[in-house]
Amino acid sequence: MNIPACFVTGTDTEVGKTRVSAGLLHWLGQAGLRAVGYKPVASGMDWHDGRWSNEDVQTLHAASTADVTLDEVGPCQFRTACAPHIAAEIEGRGIDRAALLQGAQHLAGRSDALVVEGAGGWCIPLGPDWDSADLVQELDLPVVLVVGLRLGCINHALLTAEAVRARGLRLAGWVVNTLAPDMPHLARNLDTLHHEFERRFQAPCLAVLPRLDPPSAASVAPFFHPAAVRALFGLPPAHSDDLT
């Protein structure tokens, strides 16, 4: 990829990948960049503004700061809300690997920064002999891991991070999304995540997100650590970073 870019994955589905991706896009836009979101494969569509589209694709499109279409942001959308390879089989369609790669390159040519969001967790089948991790390898993007803060998150987070590293990819950062504010020993779990990500992967925490209402791109963006996000995207440091 010839522009600043990252791939956002999660410890599971419904842990806040879209919230984090949209927040990153908003942050990049506020920094003066034409930033675009890309959801290569999405499952589950609803009727919105006179057409069927996926909610995550809508969110990324709305947070993007370059002039792109919904179909460019989400080139492969299925109406059936289930694992993408199952949705493809149900709907009698395939997932075109080459087209997904071309879609990313196309958006890279139309923007200054690209945020790619995966479907589900890290390793989701997209065909009989390839999966989402294969796609990230071909795109050769640094990975941001969204950790849903709830019981079991430490194990899920470290296993996912190990799987990212096993593919020869760089875990460039991680984000905590608070799913259960009343989680027992929340602070100690968070301390453990900080310690283990530093000890094992030397990966910085990009943000700790509280429960937000609403969880909009604009409300998420201020929680990112500016210096860490700039390092993620290879942007020069700003004087204001020293003040945060």
C-alpha positions in Angstrom: 0.0 0.0 0.0 1.5 3.3 -1.0 -0.4 5.4 1.5 -0.8 5.3 5.3 -3.1 2.4 6.1 -4.1 -0.2 8.6 -6.3 -3.2 9.1 -8.7 -3.2 12.0 -9.6 -6.6 13.4 -11.2 -7.8 16.7 -11.1 -10.5 19.3 -14.6 -11.5 18.2 -17.6 -10.1 16.3 -19.5 -7.2 17.9 -16.5 -5.9 19.9 -16.5 -2.4 18.3 -14.3 -2.7 15.1 -16.6 -0.3 13.2 -16.7 2.2 16.0 -12.9 2.2 16.2 -12.5 2.3 12.4 -14.9 5.3 12.1 -13.1 7.0 15.0 -9.8 6.6 13.2 -11.2 8.0 10.0 -12.6 11.0 11.9 -9.3 11.6 13.6 -7.4 11.5 10.3 -9.9 13.8 8.7 -9.4 16.3 11.6 -5.7 16.1 10.9 -6.4 17.3 7.3 -6.2 14.0 5.5 -8.6 12.5 2.9 -9.3 9.3 4.8 -11.4 6.4 3.5 -12.8 3.4 5.1 -12.9 0.0 3.4 -15.0 -3.0 4.4 -14.1 -5.7 1.8 -16.7 -8.2 2.9 -19.8 -7.5 5.0 -22.8 -9.6 5.9 -26.3 -8.4 6.9 -28.0 -5.6 5.1 -31.0 -3.3 5.7 -32.9 -0.8 3.7 -31.3 2.7 3.9 -31.9 5.8 1.8 -33.7 3.8 -0.9 -31.2 0.9 -1.2 -30.0 -2.2 0.6 -26.7 -1.7 2.4 -24.7 -2.9 5.4 -24.7 -0.8 8.5 -20.9 -1.0 9.0 -20.4 0.1 5.4 -22.8 3.0 5.9 -20.8 4.0 9.1 -17.4 3.9 7.4 -18.8 5.8 4.4 -20.2 8.5 6.6 -16.9 8.8 8.5 -14.8 9.0 5.3 -13.5 12.4 4.3 -12.9 11.7 0.6 -15.6 11.5 -2.1 -16.3 7.8 -2.5 -19.4 5.7 -2.9 -21.0 3.1 -0.7 -20.1 0.4 -3.2 -16.5 1.5 -3.2 -16.4 1.3 0.6 -18.2 -2.0 0.7 -17.7 -3.9 -2.6 -19.0 -7.3 -1.4 -22.1 -7.1 0.7 -24.5 -10.0 1.5 -28.1 -9.6 2.8 -27.8 -12.7 5.0 -26.4 -11.9 8.5 -24.0 -14.8 9.1 -20.4 -15.7 8.3 -19.4 -14.4 4.9 -18.6 -17.7 3.2 -22.0 -19.1 4.4 -23.8 -16.0 3.2 -22.1 -16.4 -0.1 -23.2 -20.0 -0.4 -26.8 -19.2 0.6 -27.0 -16.3 -1.9 -25.3 -18.3 -4.7 -22.4 -15.8 -5.0 -18.7 -16.0 -4.7 -16.2 -13.7 -2.9 -13.7 -12.5 -5.6 -10.3 -12.3 -3.9 -8.7 -10.3 -6.8 -11.6 -7.8 -6.8 -11.2 -7.1 -3.0 -7.5 -6.4 -3.5 -8.2 -4.2 -6.5 -10.8 -2.3 -4.4 -8.3 -1.5 -1.8 -5.7 -0.3 -4.3 -8.4 1.8 -6.0 -9.3 3.6 -2.8 -5.6 4.1 -2.0 -5.4 6.1 -5.2 -8.3 8.3 -4.2 -7.2 9.1 -0.6 -4.4 10.0 1.7 -5.1 7.3 4.3 -7.0 4.0 4.3 -8.6 2.2 7.2 -9.6 -1.4 6.3 -12.1 -3.2 8.6 -12.4 -7.0 8.7 -15.5 -9.1 9.2 -16.0 -10.9 12.5 -12.7 -11.9 14.1 -9.2 -12.4 12.8 -9.5 -15.7 10.9 -12.8 -15.8 9.0 -13.2 -18.1 6.0 -13.9 -16.2 2.8 -13.7 -19.3 0.5 -12.8 -23.0 0.5 -9.1 -22.3 0.7 -8.5 -18.8 1.9 -9.6 -16.5 4.8 -9.5 -12.9 6.1 -5.9 -13.3 7.4 -4.8 -14.3 3.9 -6.3 -11.0 2.6 -4.5 -9.0 5.2 -1.2 -10.7 4.2 -1.7 -9.8 0.6 -2.5 -6.2 1.5 0.5 -6.2 3.8 -1.0 -3.9 6.3 -0.2 -3.2 10.0 -2.9 -4.6 12.2 -4.9 -2.8 14.9 -6.7 -5.2 17.4 -9.9 -4.2 19.1 -10.3 -5.9 22.4 -13.8 -6.1 23.8 -13.4 -5.5 27.5 -15.4 -8.3 29.2 -14.8 -11.6 30.9 -12.4 -13.7 28.9 -10.9 -10.8 27.0 -7.3 -11.4 28.1 -7.1 -14.9 26.6 -9.0 -13.8 23.4 -6.7 -10.8 22.9 -3.4 -12.6 23.4 -4.4 -15.6 21.2 -5.5 -13.2 18.4 -2.3 -11.2 18.7 -0.3 -14.4 18.5 -2.2 -15.4 15.4 -1.4 -12.0 13.8 2.3 -12.4 14.5 2.2 -16.0 13.2 1.2 -14.6 9.8 4.3 -12.5 9.8 2.2 -9.3 10.2 2.9 -6.3 12.5 0.5 -5.8 15.4 0.8 -2.0 15.3 -1.5 -1.2 18.2 -4.6 -2.2 20.2 -7.8 -0.5 21.4 -9.9 -1.4 24.4 -13.6 -1.0 23.9 -15.5 -1.2 27.2 -18.4 -3.6 26.7 -19.2 -4.4 30.3 -18.5 -1.3 32.6 -19.6 -3.4 35.6 -17.0 -6.2 34.8 -15.4 -7.4 38.0 -11.8 -6.3 38.5 -12.0 -4.2 35.3 -8.9 -2.1 36.2 -6.8 -5.1 36.9 -7.8 -6.7 33.6 -6.9 -3.5 31.8 -3.5 -3.4 33.6 -2.8 -7.0 32.6 -3.6 -6.2 28.9 -1.2 -3.2 29.0 1.5 -5.4 30.6 1.1 -8.4 28.3 0.8 -6.4 25.0 4.0 -4.5 25.9 5.9 -7.6 27.1 4.9 -9.9 24.3 4.4 -7.7 21.3 5.8 -4.2 22.1 2.4 -2.9 20.8 1.1 0.4 22.1 -2.5 1.0 23.3 -4.1 3.5 20.9 -7.2 4.2 23.1 -9.3 3.0 25.9 -12.9 3.7 25.0 -15.6 4.0 27.7 -19.3 3.2 27.0 -20.4 6.0 24.8 -23.9 7.2 23.9 -24.0 7.6 21.0 -20.7 5.8 19.9 -20.2 8.2 17.0 -17.0 8.7 15.1 -16.8 12.2 16.5 -17.2 11.0 20.1 -14.7 8.2 19.7 -11.9 10.2 18.1 -10.8 12.3 21.1 -9.9 9.1 23.1 -7.1 8.2 20.7 -3.6 9.0 21.8 -2.4 11.4 19.1 1.3 10.3 19.1 0.4 6.6 18.9 -2.0 7.2 16.0 0.5 9.3 14.2 3.1 6.6 14.6 0.6 4.0 13.3 0.1 5.9 10.1 3.7 7.1 9.7 2.7 10.7 10.2 5.2 13.3 11.5 4.8 14.2 15.2 2.9 17.3 16.1 3.9 19.7 18.8 0.5 19.3 20.4 1.2 15.6 21.0 3.6 16.6 23.7 0.8 18.3 25.5 -1.5 15.3 25.7 
